[in-house]
Amino acid sequence: MRIGLLTEGGYPYATGESRLWCDRLVRGLAPHEFDLYALSRTAREEAGGHVVLPPHVRRVRTAPLWAPEDDGRTHGRRDRRRFAGHFRSLAHGICAEPDAPGPDATGFAAPGGVLPGALPQAAEDFAEGLYGLAELARERGGLHAALRSELAVRTLESACRAPGVRRGVSAATVPDYLTFVDQLERALRPLSLDWYGDDALGAADLCHAASGGSAALPGLLAKRFFGTPLLVTEYGVQLRAHYLSAGDAPLSAPVRALLAAFQGRLAAEVYRQAALLTPGNTHARRWQERCGADRARIRTVYPGMESARFTEVGEDEESGDPATLVWVGRVEPAKDLIALLHAFAEVRKAQPEVRLRIIAAPVREPGAETYLAHCRSLAAQLFPDEAAGAHDVGENPVTFEEIGGPEAPTLADAYAAGAVVVLSSVVEGFPISLVEAMFCARATVSTDVGAVVEVIGGTGLVVPPRNPRALADSCLALLRDPERRYRLGAAARARALELFTVEQNIAAFRGIYLELLSRSPVRRRAADGIPFGHPAESHVPGILAGRPVSAAGRAGDPDA
């Protein structure tokens, strides 16, 4: 089987878990061929080169989303009319209320709303515009100039001023239109790629998008042009990420409303067209269902993580200081280290001998250094250095360390440092650090965010987010009860080994690939010299070739 693996800002370039799970999947499914189609977000990703790939990866094709891709193509009058019609449909689909009826031939809203089982008019307009633009780009060249033209801006302005638009959209001004058109051109660049030929995505038996959003766009077009089935895996829901990041960007409220509407429409269309959706947890599954995904085509597949590196710590019952709390992760505001420090202050009042070790991954994200400095300053205020005697050097009960440093050279060493691992986040998708702690047989105290409850499954303590008092009480409960810590840690390790290993992840996708291929017609012949490259049923010789065959009777028999 030939798989077209679609990624954005991850494999085979970027580091991190998003790259690792794709790499494990590709290496674990060696009998299949893989073609990698990567959308890169920054020049630095490509400059660093990609990982060493196994021999069954046939090729890697990369398209940048960070640099303008103007092919110099300008459209003639007829093509401009085509573009205007398709872009008008797309803009109406973005701007209209989710279930608003679309305009009829007279330009006014059609009465009656949406028929049962029918696609809402605004969503239908969005899909018509999206695929129309894709077909225009495939036939006549890229859309860079057209999407940034005055025609596009005027069309968007008309859609924003039409009756029944979304709240906040009607307040957009000319600078907002220009900003959104620029953002939209970047998001729609996959429409103009040269990936949609018989020697590219047309040769794939299955397209597997490693995330939703822009990464799934080439898969949508492969299904449109070639009928290739699309599988979409989301371990972090792209639509949710766009909603969370919209407030941090220096954009006006109307632009944020337009971007959110576009991403929502795109997610709904991806979910509608995908042959199967594989969210990484129930939290992501609920987001997909909220966007209209069919429950019958959703199957949860937990991420696969390497457990072998944590085996030594997990099987060592004596490891871990019983008077030490450990936090491991990336330093960012969503992790709410401020609440953790205030909770630790309450813990210290009850048990002064307890220590807190904050062990962070190397800081790379913009703004992380500022947040880390703020946390260090707060820790110095809450916990002055203490000394055992008048001539001893004072020490702080809170230490800030880095993975790879002398005290925690590996992740396993970080989790081995204490008997209780704490997760204090206010926003979390799939809690990777929590699973790693479970592999290490650690008792955990976590906040109830994202997929935490689903992952922990009763093998740790869970408290509400932004509640330092509850966090402190749960930590004290485990620090005072060694037997309970051991029972919870052993149960956590058993659960993690059952659900979250690489082996279970690869086995799940191996079955899914075969299942999806079994439902799809064979569109290309097996290579010469390979017997049984495709099953015999896929080619019926003679007068039956190319005609449907019914199990109830002969092909082409009207009475069958």
VENFEN-V411982 format. One record per backbone hydrogen bond with DSSP energy under -1.0 kcal/mol. NH is the residue of the N-H (numbers start at 1). CO is the residue of the C=O. If there is no record, write none. Layout:
NH,CO
NH,CO
//
This chain:
3,33
4,206
5,35
6,208
7,37
9,39
13,10
14,10
20,16
21,17
23,19
24,20
25,21
26,22
27,23
28,24
29,25
32,29
33,1
34,56
35,3
36,59
37,5
38,61
39,7
40,63
46,42
47,43
48,44
49,46
51,12
57,54
58,34
61,36
63,38
65,40
80,76
81,77
82,78
83,79
84,80
85,81
86,82
87,83
88,84
89,85
90,86
91,87
92,88
93,89
94,90
95,91
96,92
97,164
100,97
104,108
107,104
110,102
118,115
124,120
125,121
126,122
127,123
128,124
129,125
130,126
131,127
132,128
133,129
134,130
135,131
136,132
137,133
138,134
139,135
140,136
141,137
147,143
149,146
153,149
154,150
155,151
156,152
157,153
158,154
159,155
160,156
161,157
166,95
169,166
172,169
177,173
178,174
179,175
180,176
181,177
182,178
183,179
184,180
185,181
186,182
187,183
188,184
189,186
191,188
192,189
200,197
201,195
202,197
203,200
204,201
205,2
206,2
207,229
208,4
209,231
210,6
216,213
220,216
221,217
222,218
223,219
224,220
225,221
226,222
227,223
228,222
231,207
232,276
233,209
241,237
242,238
243,239
244,240
245,241
246,242
249,245
251,249
256,252
257,253
258,254
259,255
260,256
261,257
262,258
263,259
264,260
265,261
266,262
267,263
268,264
269,265
270,266
271,267
272,268
273,269
274,270
275,230
276,230
277,297
278,232
280,234
285,281
286,282
287,283
288,284
289,285
290,286
291,287
292,289
293,288
297,294
298,295
299,277
301,279
305,500
310,307
311,308
314,310
315,311
321,417
324,321
325,355
326,420
327,357
329,359
335,332
336,333
340,336
341,337
342,338
343,339
344,340
345,341
346,342
347,343
348,344
349,345
350,346
351,347
354,351
355,323
356,397
357,325
358,399
359,327
360,401
361,329
368,365
371,367
372,368
373,369
374,370
375,371
376,372
377,373
378,374
379,375
380,376
381,377
382,378
383,379
386,395
392,389
395,386
399,356
401,358
403,360
404,408
405,402
414,410
415,411
416,412
419,321
419,324
420,324
421,443
422,326
423,445
426,334
427,334
432,430
435,431
436,432
437,433
438,434
439,435
440,436
441,438
442,437
445,421
446,461
448,463
449,447
451,429
452,449
455,451
456,452
457,453
459,456
461,444
463,446
471,467
472,468
473,469
474,470
475,471
476,472
477,473
478,474
479,475
480,476
485,481
486,482
487,483
488,484
489,485
490,486
491,487
492,488
493,489
494,490
495,491
496,492
497,493
498,494
499,495
500,496
505,501
506,502
507,503
508,504
509,505
510,506
511,507
512,508
513,509
514,510
515,511
516,512
517,513
518,514
530,527
533,530
538,535
539,536
545,542
547,544
557,554
560,557
//
